[in-house]
Amino acid sequence: MQSNYLKILIIAAVLSLSCTTKVSEWFLLNAAPDNYLLVYYHRDAIPETVALQNKELETRLKTANVQFRPMLKKEVEKPYYALFYKNRLFSEYTDFNSLRGIEFSPVRAKIASELMSGKLCVMLYLKSGNREKDESGLQTLKKTVTASPFANIISIVELDRNSVEESHLVSMLLQVESDLKSIHEPMLFGIFGRFRALEPLLAKGISEENINLLIGFLTADCSCLIKDNLPGISILYKADWENPRPAMVNEILDDNPYLIH
């Protein structure tokens, strides 16, 4: 994420009419995640076995932020599934089995649990596969978070870019911006609210200054400008976002009023 954009949003939150609810808390309490669309494209009549599979899929996805629909398409040679986010094609899947885990995975469950427990955010560190680069960025992240007055309410989660179990999550993260798939660098995603992933910090952009700007954005008072121009994307996940615990950030700010923007 460009640090200048974060600075603009933080300043806007201070100067505009804002509520005292912090960005991270407001979006957890009030903002439903954006929906995805999963389409089954077919040209001929749907076989009974596939119809049953699609019915099972609909049931699985019922509480996830995704809509499912079959769609006739004359030029389709072989049926397939396609996942869209705000009319942008994210992924294509050849069959039902390739959709296994699309709505749920262990890392996503862990992140959702942390957010629901009142944590400010989860810093998801997506490794590149280059050990030296990965270790350098990770140490910067850990050092910066440890030094932050909000250290106890920020969780760090590491994720292997080539994880099979988390392949759907990795794929969605690499769609937060259109060119991320071609960039083989460590990436740091700030995740907050109901699984909102911000544009990542990349490579040398994973710096103390930029990480603190990210924390500053999430601890700023929310404002209409932020609500209307929220960066990042929602991650597809099957979750119950009802009754989150009170935001831990409020207690820290009450005890340390000098931290309030």
Disulfide bonds with the S-S distance in Angstrom:
none
